[in-house]
Structures are given as C-alpha cells and as structure tokens.
C-alpha cells in the first residue's frame, strides 16, 4: 500500500500559521488585565482592575505622578458560549449532594458541615439539545413516526394540529366557544398573529352576512410549538344555525384535516343534541388493526351528517399516554425491578423535558388521527380527564408511591397538556421537577422553575365563569400528586339542560375522590345557577352530570378483599424475586394489576361512604329544584345502564320520584372491550342494592339481543355489553309537534335492526319471573305507554297500576324504560329519537356490531328519562354545608366547613 506523504510546502505553511497564532496569543496575554476575574459572568471588576485599565498605555512617569480617581470599570459583554459557564461559576459555591455523603478518604471529620444544596442545572435550551434523541417519538396509526417540529418554518404559519373546537358556555342568548390550533416553531415572541374567519352559512335570518375576523391569543409557545386560541361568540336565533370557520394564509401539516369546518348552534328555545364518549384510545399492546382503528368515529360522523350534534362530551381518557412507560422516556424506570428504587428515582429537568416532549407529540399524533380529527374540529367539545390522560391508574396507587418524584412529575406534565389541548387554557408557569426549588407553602402548589421559561411564552392564568375551581390545589401535605386546582365545569346546554362535569382525578387518592371544600363549591354553584334560572322564568329541567367512573355499578368487594388480603403477600414477594405471576402484578407499586382499577370505582369500599353521600346530595338537589339528573360515566370498557330509584314499596310514580337517577355507562369508543367472561361475571354480580332505607339501585336489563351476527355475551347477560360504543342524548322538546310516531313501543330500529339477527336473546327478558308479556305492561301499540302528555300522569301510567309489592328493579320500572333496547323509539335514529314533545330525554347507546368493519356500524339500545315534577317536602340531604364522610372516619355527617 502506498503511503501518503504531505507536500513540503504544505508543512512550511502549517508551521508559519501555527507561529502566527502563537504570536497573536502572546500579544493578547500581554494586553490582558492581570487583575481580571476568571469568570465572564461577573458584573463588575475590582478596584485594582479599574486602576490597571485606567493607566494602561500611559507613560511610566505619568502613571507615577498623576493618580486619577474613578469608579469600577464595567466589563464589555461577552456573548460567546452558553449558560454552562454561568452554572459552573455558581456551583463553585454550592455543594454536590454526593460530596455531602462521602469524602475522598471517607473520614467523617472531612465531610462538609454546611447544608446540602443541589447544583444549578443547565438551561432548558441546552437540555433539549442534549436529550433531543433520548427516546423514540410516538408512532401514528400504522407505525408511521409523527414529526412535531423538525425543520420548523420560521414564519409560524404551519398548523401541525387542529383546529380543535370547544364549547365553553352560554351567556344569555350568546353561544361562546373557542378554537385551538398548534403551529410549528415558536419562542418568547411569535412572527405572526393568525386570524380566524367566522361566517354564518345556514339557519334563520340572513345567511352570509359577512365575515368576522378573530385574532388568535397565544396560550403557550416554546421553540417546538405555539398554541393559539380563538374565541367565538355567536348569537342564538329562533332556528338552529350553522357556522363555518377557517384560517386563511395558514398551511396544514395534515393532508386530511378539513380546511373549512362547520358547526351547529341550537335555536335559542331548544336544548342541545348531545354525543357522549369515553376511553378514546388503545391500551398498550393492543392490535389496533384487529379492531379497525378508531372506526366508531365514522359512525359518529355519519349520524352527525344526518342530524348534527351541538356538543360532544368526553368522559375521560380522551387520549392514552400509557406508552410513556413502554417505548417512552420512562421505559428504564418502569423496568426497574426494585420498587424502592422506582420510588426513590428523581425526576430531574432532563427527564421532565423528555416526558414533556412525549406528551406533546402523543397529543399531536392522536388529535390528528382520522376520523377523530375531523370530529374534533366540527363538534364542540366538553372534556374531563381520567387516569389514562396521565398514565394508567394515576391517583389509585398506594400513597407512598404516588408521592414519588416521577409520578409527581408525570402529573404536572400531563396536566399542562390537558389544559392546552382539552380546555384551551394556558398551563401553569412550570411543572414539578426534583431539581426545582419547592414552593414557599404547600398550599401554593409547585414552585416556579426558571429553566422552564427560557425562550418560552406562557399566557397569564386565565379564569372563566364556566369553571368551578377547587379551592385547594391537589398539592397538600396529605396528597402531593397534582399540584394544581381542579377544574370542574358548569355550562348551559341550550334552553332547558344544564351540565356539570366533576374533575374526579386531580384531587383523587385511594381514599378520596374530591376535597370536601370542592364539593361545597360545586353544590353552592349549582344552587346559584338553578335559582337564577328559575327566577328568569326559564328553569332547567335536566342536569347532565359527568362522572368519569360509574357510580351505579355492580360491587366487586369480594375481589378487592382477595387482592388486598395478606394471602397475596407471599405471592407478591415471589413475583419481585422470581417473576412469579408475570403481569398479574403491576410494575409500579407491585400491587395486583387490577387493584388500581377496582380502587378507582365509586363502589370500591374505600370510596363507598363518599359515594353514598354524593348520591344523597344529588337527590336533594333534584327535590329542591324539581330537576332530573342523568349521570354519564365511562372507564370500564362496557356499555351498561344503572339507576337509583325509590324503593318500590313506596309506590312513587317516576314523574314524582326525585330519587330516580339514571347512570349511562358508555365505554369505550376506541379501546378494546374486556373478554365476554368479565362482562358475564359482572352480570352475575348485578344485585339489587340499597343505598339507604328508601333508595334502591341496580343495572337495567337493557340489551334485548346482541349486536351483529356473532354472540358477545352469555344468554343470561342482558345488563353489560362488551363491545365498543358511544351514546346520544336528545331532549323531546316541548316545542315539537305531538306525533303518534313518537309513541314508545314496537318501533323498528331503522337499518340496524334489518341488518342483524339475535343469536339467542329475545324480548322476554324484560319480564320479571311470574309475569306474562300481556299482563306486565300495556300493549306496545297503546298510546298510553309512550311519553305523550296523557302517559305522563300517574293515572295513565301502566306502571302505577301494578300491584306487585316487591318489583324487581332489574326489569323496566316505568313507561320510559318499557320496551327498552332495540325496540325503543330512542333507538330509531334519526326518525323518532328525540321527536317527542313532553320534555323527557331520549337516551341511546350505540354498540359496535363487528370489530372488523372499518365503517364502525352500530346497533342502538334506547330508553327515555322522564321529566321530574316534584313539589313535596325537602329531604334531609339538602343540608348543603354537611361534609362528605371520609372512609377513615375523620368527617362526621354533622360537620360543617
């Protein structure tokens, strides 16, 4: 092999260049002030430095005989380098915790006696650069990587996510909402302020009356992305109206997201049509292709085209962030076998940045996934979060583990993007890290971390009247999980329906769902709103209450007792040592994997007292204001319908029964359901329970047949449906024309009924034992059985004439539940659903027929919730100042705030 030899001329040139550089360095050293500080971050130099600079360059005799007096000489600014020099300078006077624990020779007398200080950490921009490739980016549907801010344009015009449409509130006859878009790039300042154009395109009055321009408000901006909010205000009219909005001059990263989006606003004297969903994502490890992806959103959009929804309520788990521990930055942490090491693991700024980046990318990926992406820009949303919006089981693990740095950091980071994406609100100034200085008081939440505000703009805190803020932040001495105030929501859903969403995650522990002070704020606000509506002559008739977790649901106390019993101790030990039991135990606190799900439930033994108190308070509100409450819940990946109702021995007609509260359980719209065996087990556990002496509760036998052509449940199971689903709720408006077609009973369910045959179920399951189909209810063709004006009086209600002393509540209790399921008029969409005129609510749960159908076709199961007309005595539960009892017995029923 020939050796490479350098040309002699090149060698001489290199030597000459090196000599020249050495000469220049000597000249610079000669000119350097010998009194200069070695740190470039010092603001002023010493007096010796000033004298040297003053006399430099003067003749020696002048320096000896002409002494001038002056102040310190400021150093010229040096912009070279980053912040590492500053950190090094400051750290010289600070001690590393490792140095505090041991010295070089290990002698105790050589250990520093000063307090242990943590070092100053690098700035956010440098940390981002250091961890830019520290973890895999979230993947899109089909495995494609979703870049967020790679090669972000400098003009701020590229939309990487959105628009996302939210409904906020109604003020008088004004509908108020907001639109959010996320653009690529950003920082402390933004190059442009985008403008949204809003115009009316349909409805009463004049159409196309011109375009309204709405300037964006920057909620948050860092070098990766900028969040813009646009506030919309629309005057409601005598007829339903439709509006379009677009952002001209902006580019879309998505090729499928509509550039022009349309939404609908109800008439001023009408209530909103409501779509409800929960569990909008896949659990880790799910074969998404086997479930046709988020196929049910195709059915949502088809029904929206047939009869548009005015609001879309998200009941929790709008996104699944559990992948952060599988392929994300917490992979190594979650794989740590020793629970103590996991608990003691720090959450430094570098790990916070990685987790922050994961949540951001995962939100952008999922909220840009079709067909959900089309829905979230056209149907206004109201959302409350649950555990998967953070990480599976958050809030329901043991207290010592929930207090660890990693989980506190996750709670803060997830809350940041929950505020931005789901509420269109600015996040807190900073989120938890183990590096940051804590707040001065535990009541003040997370301390401000300057590293998180470098080259970042954060809008000041934004408070709005549609929120009921928890008086105490989640960060307390007893519960340092999420260091923020809960965001509970109140909104008017049109003319006669109110909405209340309770944030049951921010303040949650294994022994408490919400602080007593939060309940007080909620019930105080409800009373104010209902009194104001009544005094205005437009009282509310229905309250839609959103609770992420079902509250009328079968008990699984026996399973809790087994999982939490000392018998599990040796098995847990063998699991830690030898892996016995595999995934039966979770990788967080080492408990049984299902225990966090069971502890989440209101029916869990740890939450039972709080649950019972809450239901009684709600019944008291129903009685005081003659308002019917319907509860929406998700979480359990099943469809079901629970009810609280007056003990049948009291013989109270449903129209006067303030204890009658329906709990619509609709879950999941995307995630896979549990095995049929789980649903069948819950069906076996469906007993008639007694909340108190006068209130019973149980699940209704709603599912008269399985959807589709393949069996999904056992023949005995008519109460839990293990298939993906969503729900629709519509008022039978008093403004509708009375119609014989709206009478309940014997109504075919459109095309869905003709496309499927029951494999084993039939309608006889609606009859309690010992009765016949002809004697139990009036004929299905009788007009008295439907929700017409003549059927709403006790004398014409067939249920009121029953002679049974002990009715089985698992069967229909009133005319609204008669023929519930596929034969009910509420399941006939859009022909008869919500077409009545008595003010009741039609409720329909739409269940997927075939998981392999990419169109997501569904079968409807319906019932009607009658209006309440109560004018009797006030129940004892109306003592609004009573505190909810604690499972530990700290609160007594007579205590007051």
Buried (B, 14 or more C-beta within 10 A) or exposed (E): EEEEEEEEEEEEEEEEEEEEEEEEEEEEEEEEBEBBBEEBBEEEBBEEBBBBBBBEEEEEEEBEEEEEEEEEBEBEEEEEEEBEBBBEBEBEEEBEEEEBEEEEEEEEEEEEEEEEEBBBBBBBBBBBEEBEEBBBBBBBBEEEEBBBBEEBEEBBBBBBBBBBBBBBBBEEEEBBBBBBBBBBBBBEEBBBEBBBBBBBEBBEEEEEEEEBEBEBBBBBBBBBBBBBBBBBEBEBBEBBBBBBBBBEEBEBBBEEBBEEBBBBBBBBBBBBBBBBBBBBBBBEEBEBEEBBBBBBBBBBBBBBEEBBBBBBBBBBBBBBBBBBBEBBBBBEBBEBEEBEEBBEBEBBBBBBBBBBBBBBBBBBBBBBBBBBBBBBBBBBBBBBBBBBBBBBBBBBBBBEBBBBBBBBBBBBBBBBBBBBBBBBBBBBBBBBBBBBEBBEEBEEBBBEBEBBBBBBBBBEEBEBEBBBBBBBBBBBEEBBBBBBBBBBBBBBBBBBBBBBBBBBBBBBBBBBBBBBBBBBBBBEBBBEBBEEBBEEEEBBBBBBBBBBBBBBBBBBEEBBEEBBEEEBEEEBEEBBEEEBBEEBBBBBBBBBBBBBBBBBBBBBBBBBBBBBBBBBBBBBBBBBBBBBBBBBBBBBBBBBBBBBBBBBEEEBBBBBBBBBBBBBBBBBBBBBBBEBEBBBBBBEBBEBBEBEEBBBBBBBBBBBBBBBEEEBBBEEBBBBBBBBBBBBBBBBBBEBEEEEEBBBBEBBBBEBBEBBEBBEBEBEBBBBEEBEEEEBBBEBEBBBBBBBEEBBEBEBBBBBEBEEEEBBBBBBBBBBBBBBBBBBBBBBBBBBBBBBBBBBBBBBBBBBBBBEBEEBBBBBBBBBBBBBBBEEEEBEBBEBEBBBBBBEEEBEEEEEE
